[in-house]
Amino acid sequence: MRLFILILALIALPASADELAELKELADQGNASAQSNLGVRYANGEGVPQDDKAAARWYRLAADQGDASAQFNLGLMYDNGRGVPQDDKAAIRWYRLAADQGDAGAQYNLGVMYATGEGVPQDDKAAARWYRLAADQGNAQAQYNLGVRYDNGEGVPQDYKAAARWYRLAADQGHAKAQTNLGVMYDNGEGVPQDYKKAHMWYNISAANGNESARKNRDLLAKEMTPEAVSQAQELASKWMESH
């Protein structure tokens, strides 16, 4: 199963028929933003019939003018074989153009492709480098993946403190797996001082987000804690969820 971000760039879409006609006119005149916008509309069937080939065509016109969102979306189309033949190398090319302009989604997807060796030779260091660029922009999945790499020493030196830091950033954005892993680190005292209350708290938060492993970990840990400590951990979790 691919781990790519499979959402199209979110941009304001016109609602009325007149605005759509104006958008098409601008796109026909070579306006890159309008071309990219029109590509999103065709990809999603927003105000026009859903048409992946038309979406890819408009994305390409905008991408050829350097529009980063269109480059990212065209990369997605090649990645998933939507409107164009599936082609990992073409996906890499367009992702890289967008990533070099700072597109966090493209940076993350490049990290995945280097990690799995799709379209490029497998390279853990390159994967970590692209994940970091996306993570530094707040991409939660990239933050989690980078945490895993520091946790396991893949493409970066093994560093539990760094792993905990990246897990926390993703966890604070609601990433359930990062919340579970941060709980494990508090449970084991890896990268952070051992703290069963905080471990229980993060397990509880992740479990509330549907993570079954976290639920099991929480229930096992509770057996090692006093009822008072469990109650305090539950209060910590409640306060966190109220503030997020």
C-alpha positions, 0 to 999 in steps of 0.5 A: 500500500502506498503511503503517499499524500493522495489529496489535491492541492486545496485552492479557492474554487469559483462557484458560479457559471460566470466565474467558471467561464472566466476561469476557462478564459484565463486558462486559455490565455495561459494564466498558470494559476487558472490552469492549475485551478481548472485542473483541480476542478476536472480532477474533482468534478467541481462544476465540470464533468470529472475528467482525469485526462483533462485534469492532467492536461491543465496541470501540465500547462501550469506545471510547465510554467513553474506552478508548484501546486500543479507540479505536485498534482501532476506528480500525483497523477503519474504516481497513481496513473490517473489521466496518464500512464502510471510512471514513477520516474515521471512522478519523481520528476514533477515532485522534485520540481515542486519540492525544490520550490518548497512544496511540503507535500511533494517533499514528503512524497519524495521521501516516501519514494526514496524510502521505498525505492520507487522511481529512484534507487532506495536511499534512506539518507535521501528519504530522511532529508526530504522528510525533514524538509517537509517536517520543518514545514509542519507536515505531520506524516513527515514528522512521524516518519522522521521520528521513526527514522531516528527511533530506528537509526535509518538514514540518520544516527539513532537518536531517541531524543530526536525521535521523541521530539518529532513524534511530539510535533506530529502527536500535537497535530493529532497523528495517532501513531505518533501519539502511540510511539510517544507513549512507548517512549515515556513507557520505556524511558527512551529519549524522555524520562520514564513517566507512566502517567504521560505514557498512559496519557498519550496511549489514551489520546491515541486510543481515542483516535482509534488506535487499537495498539494504543488501547492495548498498551494503555490497558496493560500499563494501567495494571502497573499503576495505582488507581490514583495515578491512572486518574491523574493520567486520564485528567492529563489526557482530557486536558490535552484533548480539550486544548487541541 
